C-alpha cells in the first residue's frame, strides 16, 4: 500500500504529520513524502525543516494521494505541471484525499467540480471559486475522493481511511494505540461554536 504526501515549502505540519502517524501503522503501508525540488522543505510555522529526497514527478502511481494544506497551496495551485501530475496520479489511486487547504489543490486540478467538499473555514469562498460546494462537515467522501476540514481533522480522515483500506478493527486498534480520544479543553473548535472574540482572534493566526 503506497501512500504519497506532497510537501512544498509552507506546508501545515499537522496536516501532513497527523495523517502520516495514523496511516503508517496500517499493515503493509509505506508512506512517501515528495516535493518539487528535492532537499529541505520548510513548514508554515518556520521551525520544522524536513528533508524530502524524492521529486513528485518521479512518482508514476500510488494507492493513496494525500494533499496537505498550508501556504504551500499557493505554490501547488499555481504549478500547472503539478496539477497535471495530480490528475494523472488520481486516475490510478484507490483514494485521493486532502487536509485543510489541500482541498483547494484538488479543486484547482478539477477533481472537486460540482462536488460538496470541506476545507479550513477561512477558505470556503476560494474553494467554491474552483467549482466545489463547501460544506462544514469534518470529513466528506465522494467515492475515491475524500476531503477533510482544517488541520486536526486530517487525523479523523486518516482513521476513516485506514478502515476503508483495511478493516474497522485495524482502524480502531490504531486509534487506540495512538490514544486518539480527544477531550478539548474548550468547546470552540468550529465556527458554529466559537464566540465572536475568539473568532476574531483566530482570523489573525493564519
N, C-alpha and C positions, 0 to 999 in steps of 0.2 A: 504494500500500500504506500504509494509515493505521494507525499504531501508537499506542496511548494508554496512558499510565502515570500513574495517580493518585498524587499526592503530598500527604499530610497531615502536619501537624506531628509530628515524631518519627520520620520515615522513616529507614531504614537507608541511608546514602548509596550503598554499593557495590551494594546490591540494585537500585537504580534506574540508577545511572550505568554500572555494568558492562555490563548488557544494552543500555542505550542506545548505548554506544560501539560495540557489535557490530552491533546492528540498524540503526543509522543509515547504515551502509555498504552495506546491501542495495540493489540497484538499484531506484529508484522509491519508496523508503521515505520516509515522513515521520513523525517521532516528535513526539507532542504530550504535554506534561505538563498535567494538570488537577488541580483541588483543590476543596475545599468552599467556601472563601472566598478569592476571588482576591486576590493580594498576596504578601507574603513568607511562605515556608514554611520552618520550621527543621528541620534534620536531627537525628537522635538523639544525635549527639556534640556538638552545640551550636555549631559554628563554620562551618557551610556554609548560610547562608540562601539560598534560591532563590526568585526572583520568578516566580510562576505566574499568568498573566493569565486563564486560562480556567476557568470553573466546570464541574465534571463534568456537571452537569445540562444543559449546553449541547451536549453530545455525544450524538447520536442513534444513531450506529453507528460501528463501526471494524472493521478486518480482524483486528487483534491487540489484546487487552486484557492488560496485564501488571501484576499487583498486587505491589508490593514489600512487604517486611516492616518490622520495627522497632516502636517503641512506637506508631506510627501505627495499628497493627492494632486497638488498643483503641477508638479513635475510629471506625474503619471498621466494626468488628463491632457497635458499639452504635448505629450510624446506620441506621435502618430504610429511610430513603429511599435511602441509598447502596447498601444491599444489594439493594433492588428495582431500582435502576439497573444494578447488576452483572448481575442475572438478565436484565434486558431487553437489555442490550448483548450478553451471552453468546449470546443467541438468534440473533444475526446475525454473530458473529465466524467467522473461519477458525480461529483458535486463541485460547483463553482460558488464561492462564498465571499462575504465581506464583513468587516467590522467597522463601525463608525463611518467616517467619511470615505472609507474604501468603497462604499456603495456608489459614490459619485464616479469612481473609476469604472465600475461595471456599467453604470448608466451611460457614461461617455463612450463606452465601447458598444453601446446599443443593445446590451443584454437585459435591460430593465424596461424597455419601451412598452408602455401600456400596462405594466405590472405594478401592483402595490409593493412597496419596499420600505425599509426603515433605515435610518441613519442617525447621526447626532442631531439633537433638536435644533441646534443653531443653523443647520444647513438644509432645512426642509425645502426652502424655495429653490436652492441650487439643484437639489435632487430632481425636483419637478421640472426644472428648466431643460432637463435632458429627456423628458417624456415619461418619467416614472410617476407613480401616485404615492405620495407619502402616507404612511400610517404610523401611529405612535407605538405600535406593538414592539416588544423587545426583540423578538426573532420572527422573521417572516420567511416562509418557504414556498416556492413555486417549483415543484418537481426537482430539478437538479440545481436550482439557484436558491441560495439562502443568504439573506441579509440580516445583520444584527445592528442594534442601535449603538449608542455611544459607549466607547471604551470598555467598561467592565462587562457589557452584555456579550462580548465575544466569548467569555467563559461559558455562559449559558448556551450559546450557539455550538461551541465545541463539544459540550457534553451531549447535546442532542445529535450532533453529527457522528460522534462515536457510536451512539445507539443505532444510527442508520447504517453505518459502515460495518458494525459487528453485531451486537445484540444489546438489549437493555440491561441485562445483568452485568455485562462488561462495563457499560457506561456508568451504571450505578456504583460499581466497585471502584472505578477511577474517581468518581465524585467523592466517595467515602475516603479513599486513600489520600486525596488532596484536601480532605476536610472542607470541601466547598459547601458550606452550610451557613450562608450569610445571615448575620444579625446586625444590620447597620445601626449605628448609634442615633441616627436621626432619620426621620421619615420624609426626606427631601430629595430623594433620588430621581424624581421625574418632575417635569414642568408642571404637571397637573397637581402635584402635592406641595411644591415649593412656594413659600410666601414671596411677596414682591421684592423685599430687600435681599433675600437670598438669590433670587433670580437675577437681580441687577448686579450683584457681586459676581455671580457665575459668568455673566457676559463679559466680564473684564479678564477672565482667565485664559481664554483661547486666543 
